[in-house]
Amino acid sequence: MAEILIVIPARYHSKRLPGKPLREIGGVPMIERVARIAAHACSETAGCAHVVATDHVDIERFCHERGIPVVMTPDSCRNGTERCWHATRTIERATGEWPGLIINLQGDNPLCPPWIVQELIRAWREDPRAALYTPCVRLDWKGYDALVEAKKATPYSGTTVLVDKAGHALAFSKGILPVIRRPEEARRASPLSPVRRHVGVYAYTYRTLERYAILEESPHEREEIEGLEQTRFLYNGLRINVVEVDYRGRESTGGVDSEEDIARVEEILARHGELDLKA
């Protein structure tokens, strides 16, 4: 078992986008795009491995055909965190070893640059005391306006995060946090908005992920409320380090949850080109 394991949860049955992991974006199935990102991050990080964790034989077959490491996980997994834990335990039983850090690189995040994954690894190595590490992007006003506009079409795509002065998470929401009551004054006060868009990547220590199943559920993780699994950690008082990252001039967006999101990602790729994932 590698010291660091990148797990790519890939659930087949999405209510808004059935068969989502195998949907093509620019001619490439989404799960293949994300697996390439993970493979590149591992190629530049010692002691790192990656695996797709799925619940469907079509995804398993696709991964085998493309040479992508894959494990089957139960259909009963309710979110990516649970699927990461099942995948980790499956590999642990097979090898007798376990990783120190498990990274949840969600299978609907095809625009995540590999350096963002590497930033989480760096943050863990510099300060291993947190339970969980996750990235965010501080939006400028152009980015804020784009998020507001995107939410008119798909209001539950994209998550924001509030942080304290030490960079620890205070709250996550599918709404836009914080509310900007006087936008004209806020724009004059700073070239950056106060909004941080959460990037849906999580890095858990092994012990944190092990505890997830026995922690009391947060009301905010329920599908009819926010539907955000990471709120369970905050609800139970665990520390989440939010790592501010930079897309280095590339546009980004939230997870792919709809036909509109696919079109949005393809438009971004048309403007910026493919990520450079050459070794």
C-alpha positions as CSV (number, residue, x, y, z in Angstrom):
1,M,0.0,0.0,0.0
2,A,1.3,3.4,-0.9
3,E,1.7,6.2,1.7
4,I,-0.9,8.3,-0.2
5,L,-3.9,6.8,-2.0
6,I,-6.0,8.8,-4.4
7,V,-9.5,7.3,-4.6
8,I,-11.8,8.4,-7.4
9,P,-15.5,7.7,-6.4
10,A,-17.5,7.0,-9.5
11,R,-21.2,6.3,-8.9
12,Y,-23.1,5.2,-12.0
13,H,-26.7,6.3,-11.0
14,S,-26.9,10.0,-10.9
15,K,-30.4,11.5,-10.6
16,R,-29.6,14.5,-12.8
17,L,-27.1,12.8,-15.1
18,P,-27.5,9.0,-15.4
19,G,-24.3,7.2,-16.2
20,K,-22.4,10.3,-15.4
21,P,-18.8,8.9,-15.1
22,L,-19.0,7.5,-18.6
23,R,-20.4,10.6,-20.3
24,E,-18.0,12.1,-22.7
25,I,-16.6,15.6,-22.4
26,G,-14.8,16.7,-25.5
27,G,-14.8,13.1,-26.7
28,V,-13.2,11.7,-23.6
29,P,-15.3,9.9,-20.9
30,M,-15.3,11.9,-17.7
31,I,-13.9,9.1,-15.5
32,E,-10.9,8.7,-17.9
33,R,-10.2,12.5,-17.6
34,V,-10.2,12.3,-13.8
35,A,-8.0,9.2,-13.8
36,R,-5.4,10.9,-16.0
37,I,-5.3,13.8,-13.5
38,A,-4.7,11.3,-10.6
39,A,-2.1,9.4,-12.5
40,H,-0.2,12.5,-13.2
41,A,-0.3,13.7,-9.6
42,C,1.0,10.3,-8.5
43,S,3.8,10.4,-11.2
44,E,5.2,13.5,-9.4
45,T,4.6,12.4,-5.8
46,A,6.6,9.6,-4.2
47,G,4.6,6.9,-2.5
48,C,1.4,7.7,-4.3
49,A,-1.2,5.4,-6.0
50,H,-4.6,5.9,-7.4
51,V,-7.8,3.8,-7.9
52,V,-11.3,4.3,-9.2
53,A,-14.0,3.1,-6.7
54,T,-17.2,2.3,-8.4
55,D,-20.6,0.5,-7.9
56,H,-21.2,-0.5,-11.5
57,V,-19.9,-3.2,-13.8
58,D,-19.9,-1.0,-16.8
59,I,-17.5,1.4,-15.1
60,E,-15.4,-1.5,-13.8
61,R,-15.2,-2.9,-17.4
62,F,-14.3,0.4,-18.9
63,C,-11.4,0.9,-16.4
64,H,-10.1,-2.6,-17.0
65,E,-10.1,-1.9,-20.8
66,R,-8.2,1.4,-20.3
67,G,-5.7,0.0,-17.8
68,I,-7.1,2.2,-15.0
69,P,-6.9,0.7,-11.5
70,V,-10.4,0.0,-10.1
71,V,-12.2,-1.7,-7.2
72,M,-15.9,-2.4,-6.7
73,T,-17.6,-0.9,-3.8
74,P,-21.2,-1.4,-2.5
75,D,-24.1,0.2,-4.1
76,S,-25.2,1.1,-0.5
77,C,-22.5,3.8,-0.2
78,R,-24.3,7.1,0.2
79,N,-21.5,9.4,-0.8
80,G,-18.0,9.6,-2.0
81,T,-16.5,9.6,1.5
82,E,-18.1,6.2,2.3
83,R,-17.0,4.9,-1.1
84,C,-13.4,6.0,-0.4
85,W,-13.5,4.1,2.9
86,H,-14.8,0.9,1.3
87,A,-12.1,1.1,-1.4
88,T,-9.4,1.7,1.2
89,R,-10.5,-1.2,3.3
90,T,-10.7,-3.5,0.2
91,I,-7.1,-2.7,-0.7
92,E,-6.0,-2.9,2.9
93,R,-7.4,-6.4,3.2
94,A,-5.6,-7.4,0.0
95,T,-2.2,-5.9,1.0
96,G,-2.2,-5.9,4.8
97,E,-1.2,-2.2,4.8
98,W,-3.0,1.1,4.9
99,P,-2.2,4.6,3.6
100,G,-1.5,7.6,5.8
101,L,-3.5,9.9,3.6
102,I,-6.5,9.2,1.4
103,I,-7.5,11.7,-1.2
104,N,-11.1,11.8,-2.5
105,L,-10.8,13.1,-6.1
106,Q,-14.4,13.0,-7.1
107,G,-15.1,11.4,-10.5
108,D,-17.1,14.5,-11.7
109,N,-14.2,16.9,-11.4
110,P,-12.5,16.8,-14.8
111,L,-11.0,20.3,-14.6
112,C,-9.1,19.8,-11.4
113,P,-5.4,20.4,-12.1
114,P,-3.0,17.9,-10.5
115,W,-1.1,20.6,-8.7
116,I,-4.2,21.1,-6.5
117,V,-4.0,17.5,-5.3
118,Q,-0.3,18.1,-4.7
119,E,-1.1,21.2,-2.6
120,L,-3.2,19.1,-0.3
121,I,-0.4,16.6,0.2
122,R,2.0,19.4,1.0
123,A,-0.5,20.9,3.5
124,W,-0.8,17.5,5.2
125,R,3.0,17.0,5.4
126,E,3.5,20.5,6.8
127,D,0.7,20.2,9.4
128,P,-0.6,16.7,10.0
129,R,-2.8,17.7,12.9
130,A,-6.0,18.4,11.0
131,A,-8.7,15.8,10.4
132,L,-9.3,16.8,6.8
133,Y,-7.8,19.0,4.1
134,T,-9.7,20.6,1.2
135,P,-9.0,23.3,-1.3
136,C,-10.8,26.5,-2.2
137,V,-10.4,29.4,-4.7
138,R,-10.8,33.0,-3.6
139,L,-13.0,34.5,-6.3
140,D,-12.3,37.9,-7.9
141,W,-15.4,39.8,-8.9
142,K,-15.4,38.4,-12.4
143,G,-15.4,34.9,-10.9
144,Y,-18.1,35.9,-8.4
145,D,-20.3,37.2,-11.2
146,A,-19.8,34.0,-13.2
147,L,-20.8,31.9,-10.1
148,V,-24.0,34.0,-9.6
149,E,-24.9,33.5,-13.3
150,A,-24.2,29.8,-13.3
151,K,-26.4,29.3,-10.3
152,K,-29.4,30.7,-12.2
153,A,-29.2,27.7,-14.5
154,T,-28.0,25.1,-12.0
155,P,-28.5,26.4,-8.4
156,Y,-27.1,23.3,-6.7
157,S,-23.9,23.0,-8.7
158,G,-20.9,24.6,-7.0
159,T,-20.2,24.9,-3.2
160,T,-18.8,27.8,-1.2
161,V,-16.9,27.8,2.1
162,L,-16.5,30.2,5.0
163,V,-13.2,30.1,6.9
164,D,-11.8,31.6,10.1
165,K,-8.6,33.6,10.3
166,A,-6.5,30.5,10.6
167,G,-8.0,29.0,7.4
168,H,-10.2,26.5,9.1
169,A,-13.6,25.8,7.7
170,L,-16.6,27.4,9.4
171,A,-19.4,26.3,7.0
172,F,-20.0,24.9,3.6
173,S,-23.1,25.6,1.4
174,K,-24.6,25.1,-2.0
175,G,-25.7,28.8,-1.6
176,I,-23.2,31.6,-1.9
177,L,-21.5,32.4,1.3
178,P,-21.1,35.1,2.6
179,V,-24.2,37.0,1.5
180,I,-23.0,40.4,0.1
181,R,-25.5,42.9,1.3
182,R,-24.0,46.0,-0.3
183,P,-22.2,44.8,-3.4
184,E,-21.1,48.2,-4.8
185,E,-19.3,49.0,-1.6
186,A,-17.7,45.6,-1.4
187,R,-16.4,45.9,-4.9
188,R,-14.8,49.3,-4.1
189,A,-13.3,47.9,-1.0
190,S,-11.3,45.1,-2.5
191,P,-10.4,43.6,-5.9
192,L,-11.3,40.2,-4.5
193,S,-14.7,39.2,-3.4
194,P,-15.1,37.6,0.0
195,V,-16.5,34.4,-1.6
196,R,-14.4,31.2,-1.6
197,R,-15.5,28.5,-4.0
198,H,-14.9,25.1,-2.6
199,V,-13.0,22.7,-4.8
200,G,-14.5,19.3,-4.2
201,V,-11.4,17.4,-3.3
202,Y,-10.8,16.0,0.2
203,A,-7.7,14.6,1.8
204,Y,-8.4,12.5,5.0
205,T,-6.0,10.9,7.4
206,Y,-6.7,7.2,7.7
207,R,-8.0,7.6,11.3
208,T,-10.4,10.4,10.2
209,L,-11.8,8.3,7.4
210,E,-12.1,5.3,9.8
211,R,-14.2,7.4,12.2
212,Y,-16.6,8.8,9.6
213,A,-19.0,5.9,9.8
214,I,-19.4,6.2,13.6
215,L,-19.7,10.0,13.7
216,E,-23.2,11.4,14.2
217,E,-24.7,12.5,10.9
218,S,-25.1,16.2,10.2
219,P,-28.5,17.5,9.2
220,H,-26.8,19.4,6.5
221,E,-25.6,16.3,4.7
222,R,-29.1,15.1,4.0
223,E,-30.0,15.3,0.3
224,E,-33.1,17.5,0.9
225,I,-30.9,20.1,2.7
226,E,-27.4,20.8,1.6
227,G,-26.4,17.3,0.7
228,L,-22.8,18.0,1.7
229,E,-21.0,15.0,3.3
230,Q,-18.1,17.1,4.7
231,T,-20.5,18.9,7.1
232,R,-20.4,15.7,9.2
233,F,-16.9,16.5,10.3
234,L,-17.7,20.1,11.2
235,Y,-20.9,19.0,13.0
236,N,-18.8,16.7,15.2
237,G,-16.1,19.3,15.9
238,L,-13.3,18.0,13.7
239,R,-10.9,20.5,12.2
240,I,-10.9,21.0,8.4
241,N,-7.9,22.9,7.0
242,V,-9.0,24.9,3.9
243,V,-6.1,25.3,1.5
244,E,-6.3,28.3,-0.8
245,V,-5.2,27.3,-4.3
246,D,-4.6,28.9,-7.7
247,Y,-5.7,27.6,-11.0
248,R,-2.8,29.5,-12.6
249,G,-4.9,31.4,-15.1
250,R,-7.2,28.5,-16.1
251,E,-11.0,28.8,-15.6
252,S,-12.7,26.3,-13.4
253,T,-16.1,25.3,-12.4
254,G,-17.9,23.1,-9.8
255,G,-18.7,19.4,-10.2
256,V,-20.4,18.1,-13.3
257,D,-24.1,17.4,-12.4
258,S,-26.1,18.3,-15.5
259,E,-26.1,18.7,-19.3
260,E,-25.5,22.4,-18.7
261,D,-22.3,21.6,-16.7
262,I,-21.0,19.4,-19.5
263,A,-21.4,22.2,-21.9
264,R,-19.8,24.6,-19.5
265,V,-16.7,22.4,-19.1
266,E,-16.4,21.9,-22.9
267,E,-16.5,25.7,-23.4
268,I,-13.7,26.1,-20.8
269,L,-11.6,23.4,-22.6
270,A,-12.2,25.1,-25.9
271,R,-10.9,28.4,-24.5
272,H,-7.9,27.1,-22.5
273,G,-7.1,23.7,-24.1
274,E,-6.5,20.5,-22.3
275,L,-4.5,20.3,-19.0
276,D,-0.9,19.5,-19.6
277,L,-0.5,16.0,-18.1
278,K,2.7,15.0,-19.8
279,A,5.2,13.2,-17.5
